[in-house]
C-alpha cells in the first residue's frame, strides 16, 4: 500500500468514525428509543464500512461503536436497559466488533463466488444485522436473567426468554429491513468511487 493509499484509507476510516459518533450522540439519528427498547441504525454504518474498507476496518468501526455504547451505559444511557446490560463489554463491545468481521467476510466470500456485488452487499447486510441482534440478545439471555432486567422488559424472569425472542422478531426485523435496503444503495457507489480513485 502506497503512502497516498494509506492516507486515503485513514481519512475514510476517520469519516466513518465521525459518522458513528454523530449517530450515537444525536437523538433519533442512531438510536430510536421505544420504551425499554432502542432500535439502532448504527449497524448499517458498520456494515457499509466493512464492505468498502474490509473486515478489519469494519471491526475497528464496530469497536468504536461498542466502546461508545459501553461508556454511555455509565454516563448517558440510550435506554433503561443500557445501565443494566451494556456495562458488560461482552454485550456492548464484542457484538459490534463481530458485525464488521462477519459483514466484511461475507461480502468478500459472496462477491467472489456469486460475482454479484449487489447480492454480496445484501448477504453482508443480513449477516451483520443478525450477528448484532443475535449476539446482544444472546448475551443478555446468558448473563442477565435477573429480575431487574426482566422488569425493564416489563416481564418476570420466567418470561424473559420469550420477551427476547419477541424483540428479535420485531426490532430485529426492522433493523434487518433497514440494512438490506440502505447498505447496497450506499456501499456499492462508495466502492465504485474508491475503485476509480485507485
Buried (B, 14 or more C-beta within 10 A) or exposed (E): EEEEEEEBBEEBBEEBBEBBBEBBBEEEEBBBBEEBBBBBBBBBBBBBBBBBBBBEBBBBBBBBBBBBBBBBBEEEBBBBBBBBBBBBBEBBBBBBBBBBBBBBBBBBBBBEEEEEBEBBBBBBBBBBBBBBBBBBBBBBBEEBBBEEBBBBBEBEEEEBBEBBEBBBEEBBEBBBEBBBEBBBEBBBEBBEEBEEEE
